């Protein structure tokens, strides 16, 4: 995974709600690795990888639902995010 947390560059992100786990998943659609997996982030679990097929089954999270995850990514990790 490349370092996405560069404050000068905006990073595209889509927030999804994972019903099964009752968590918010931040999905980075532009960060595709050689295994055809994208970077993602879940609070209290950290950064990982997930497929576009997986997130296609999820619903988009509301701003109220993803507020804490957004705060983690911007305040802790220093992301400059473009929410899609």
Protein Blocks (a to p, Z undefined) as FASTA:
>chain_A
ZZfbbfkbccdddddddfknopacdddfklccfkopacdddehkbpcdddfklmmmpccd
dfklmmmmmmmmmmmnopacddZZ
